[in-house]
């Protein structure tokens, strides 16, 4: 069976997240590429959390919140 291949995503369909704002980074990295459709959903959650908390939240915090889904 050999090695597993990850999901192939066209470079234009990803958003790069800077993870330096979060001390642990994202998935153990300083930057991570998130597929565009997932990024847009994370952005909706981020905006809702910011409205609730009344302050800005770094995107890396959302990536780490859903790390079990994103860091596979």
N, C-alpha and C positions, 0 to 999 in steps of 0.2 A: 504494500500500500504506500509506503514512502511518506513523504512530507505532506502536510495539509497546506492547501492554498487559501489565503484570505480572500475576502470579497474584493473584487476589482472595481474600482470607482474611477471614472474619468477625472483628471485633475481639475477641470472646471466645475465639477460637482462637489467640491469639498471646500470647507472653511478651515483655515488654520487657526487654532486657539493657542494663545501665548499662556503657558502654565506657570510662568515665573511668579505671578501674584500669589499663588497657592504654594505654601512651603513644601509640600510633598510632590508638587508637580501633578501631571495627569498621566496615569498609567505608568508612572516612573520616568516620564519624559518631561523636557522643558517646553516642548511644542507638540501638538497632536493635530492630525487632520481628521475632521469630523464630516461625514457625508452631509451634503446640503439639505436634504429633507429632514434629517435628524437635527441638524443645527437650527433650522427654522422652528422646530418644535421646542428645542431647548431654549431658544430665545423667547418664546411665548411663556414658558414656565419662569424664566428669569425675570421677565417684565412683571408677571403676577407676584412673584416673591418680593421684588423691589417695591411694588405698590403696597404690599402688606407690611413690609418692614420699614418703609420710608427711607431707604438708602440703597445705593448702588451695590451690586453683587458682581464679583468677577466671574466670567464665564467658566473659569477653571473650577470654581466651587460647584457649579452644576455638573460638569464632567465628572468630578469626584463623587458627587451625590449619586450619579447613575453609573459608577465605575463598573459594576457587575455586568452591565449591558454594553458599555462602550469599550472597555479594555480587553475585549476578547480577541 
